[in-house]
Amino acid sequence: MSFYSPQTSGYTAVISTLKAFNAVTVTVSYRDTASSGSDSKTVTATNMNFDLTTGFDEQILAGSVRFRLGNDTFVDRGGMLYRNVDPANNSGIASGVIQHGNGAIELTSWTPNADNTLLLRSLATTTDLPPINHISFRTPLIPVRPQSLTVVVASLDHGNLTLTFDELGKVETDHAHGSISYDTGFVDIYFYKKTKKTDNPWILDEPWYDPLLEYTDIGNTVWINVPVWVDASSIRYNAIAYTYIPLDSEILGLSATRLPIDGRVPIFRVGGIGVISASKSFELPDNTAGKTYSLADQRISWLELEDSAGIKVPYSMYVVDYDYGKFTLNGDFALNALVLPLTAKYRYQDMLLIRDVQINGQLTFTKPVTHNYDAENSIVGSALVINDMQARYTRKFVQLTWSNLWADEAVGGAISANYNDALYPIAATNNGNIQERWALVFTSATDFRCVGEYSGQIGTGNVNTDFAPINPVTGVPYFKVKKEGWGSGWASGNVLRFNTIAATYPVWVIRTVKQSEPTVLSDQFQIMLRGDIDRIV
């Protein structure tokens, strides 16, 4: 190796005159007593920072750190530092974090006005424990309850990481990105930090760097996911899993063979009907008779008034305009026993055809909704489509004698008497009719009594007048048998049998309450029926 002296390019001569500077008066302050004029200042620290591995490039083993500061003893639990752990219940005070990769300690809580000397009691390090940035595991029990999984892991450079998964089974933080399948219990987490390449040139010198890891966003900025190394021995998790008791067919009332193990069945299907519903309330500022009150929403589907004690105001005391979202108190409205204030509880809905159903619960409809909905007071439900309903009668026949057997076919020999329902059909209305089997049992050649299988005897009649027994619930006849339809030849003991089919739909409602301690003394629910009608303009 050779060394070359630099070459001189030239010389310049400068002549300067140096003299004492006396342009201003210089003032000097001094003290002649060394013990006077002392001062002190107190500095309050927010956090304390230490380095347990100064001068050593070694990784700390999780759970091996124990040191004393003042009168407090600190221990490491998966990257979290706790002080003064009680041996009776193994609980302590969370006081800071430790980074196992570089030995950095940050204390956020300690006992003040104590000795600030740190005395290390226990520390174990290693140089052959490879860090990881990807973990996968499966919970021993399934299915896992949504939002119940929490994973705690100690990172080498970013302290303790606590990860909580959302209702969709996802977790997204600055340092961790993962998911869980609540049905299978499989957990998959990647640890990395999205970092801009141009601002961090040191990335190119990392042993893990690979140009294939780079990617570009919309603004042509080059990014790379820098690994966040974690200690595999520090990983722990907490989750809640469901277990199901086999369904008892005798208690349930139906065969549970085809039911899933958790008893849940799908309620949304492509091509089905979904109902979006929002329930709100409106407190009346007064209770003026004849006054009209306007709601914040229009085209409502249901409304009822109740007082502060939950007592419902009779429907006859107000009129509702569902199209414009208004209601009017009657002119003779009076509180009587009602307690102010009065509240109008109402609901508006959209009934739509389902176009798509996702496993995460997302529904897509074939048309947009026509109201504004918010998550706080809105629900989405499926609809049990009943189709058109109309009251009618069926299975009319005559019988020689009444045998008290509710069969749908004639019993005994034939008779000549009959009722001509071809020309004079039995009239049944939606409002008055019920699901019932009827028998008109003759007590003479002209008189008869009407008996229902479940209703019992409801009245008597004769062939010379129309027979229309009144339904006491609705105030209109169950049915109407016209006098013109009766033929001749009736005798005591003869029977006219027919069934009535009500304009109702059989719905079996099963309400399930999970095992728990009761929180209220009583509970209630409502069943709401939606119907389409033909409006007369």
ABEGO torsion letter per residue (X at the ends): XBBBBBBBAEBBBBBBBBBBBAABBBBBBBBABAABGBBBBBBBBABBBBBAABGBBBBBBBGABBBBBEABBBBBBGGBBBBGBBAAAGBBBBAEBBBAAAGBBBBABBBBGBBABBBBABBBBBAABBBBABBBBBBABOBBBBGABBBBBBBAAAEBBBBBBBAAGBBBBAABBBBBBAAAGBBBBBBBBBBBAAABAAAAABAABBAAABBBBAAGBBBBBBBBBBBAAABBBBBBBBBBBBBBAAAAGBBAAABBAAGBBBABBBGBBBBBBBBBBBBBABBBBGBBBBBABBGBABBBBBBAAGBBBBAAABBBBAAAGBBBBBAABBAEABBOBBBBBBBBBBBBBBABBBAAGBBBBABBBABBBBAAABBBBBBBBAEBBBBBBBGBBBBABBAGBBBABBBEBBBABBBBAAABBBBBBAAABBBBBBBBBBABAABBBBBBAAAEBAEBBBAABBBBBBBAAAGBBABBBBAAABBBGBBBGBBBBBBBBBBBBBBBBBBBBBBBBBABABBBBBBBBBBBBBBBX
